[in-house]
Amino acid sequence: MTGKKRMAFDITEADADRIRAAYVGTRAVLPPATLSEFITELLLEGAHHLEQAHNSGRPWRPPTRGELKSLSQTGVGRNAPTRLDRGSE
């Protein structure tokens, strides 16, 4: 494993409380020793699921900084104009 990298993101207080409660409720029976390890494991499980479902089970290549812009900045994904237009049909 390479060095650690801090990630920052916004989450609702209700979702943060739910994650903390799940950590406290399972820390006696699951391997992650810290809340940070618990959240990292959840994120990696989610990434693995997406890789299995959408990328033939393989990890995607690491994105460039420009690719990490939000959907509203790039106009792709669920905010793409063509997708929004379809909802009005």
N, C-alpha and C positions, 0 to 999 in steps of 0.2 A: 504494500500500500504506500502511496506517496503521502506527502504532507497534508495536513488538514486545511480546509478552506472554509471560512465563515460564509454562510448564506443568509441573506436577509429577505424577508417577505412579510407581507401584511396578512393578518388572519383575524377573523372576528373574535371577540372576547368569548362568545359562546363556543366556537370551535376550539379555541385554545383551552377553555375549561374542559371540554369533552376529551381532548387529547391528554391533558394532565390527569384527568380522572381515570382514563384507560391505563395510563402508566402506573398510577398508584394502585389500581385494582389488579394489575397483572405482574407487578415487579417481583413478587415473591415466587412466581412460577415461570417467568420468561427470562431469557438470558440478559437482555440489556440492563446494565447496572445504573445508567444515568438517564435522565429525561432526554438529553441530546442523543444518546445512543438509540433510545427507543424511537424517537422521531426519525432519525437517519434510517433505521431498519424499516419503518413504515414506508418511507419514501422509496427506498430501494425495492421493496416488495411491489410497490405501485409501478415503478419503472419496469421491473421484470414482467409484470402482467401486461403492460403496454407493448413491450418488445415481443412477447409471445403472440399477442393478438394482432399486431400491426406491422411487424418487421421480421417475420419468419423466425422469431425467437432470438434474433441477434441484437446486440446493442447498436444504437445509432452512433455515427461518428460525433465527436464533440462539436458543438455549434460554435460559430464565430460570435464575437460580441454583437455584430449587427443583426445576426439571426435571433438574438435574445430579446429584441425589442418587443413590446407588447403588441397584441393583435390589433389594438386600436391605432397603433403607430404604423403598422405595416399594411393594414387593410386585408389581411388574410384570415383564414380560419373562420370562426363563427361570426366575426364582424365584417366579413367580406361583403361588399355591396351586392353581389349576385345572390348570396345566401339571404340577406335581409330582404331583397326584392321578392324572393320565392315565398316568404311568409305572408305576403300581401295578396297572393294569388287565390 
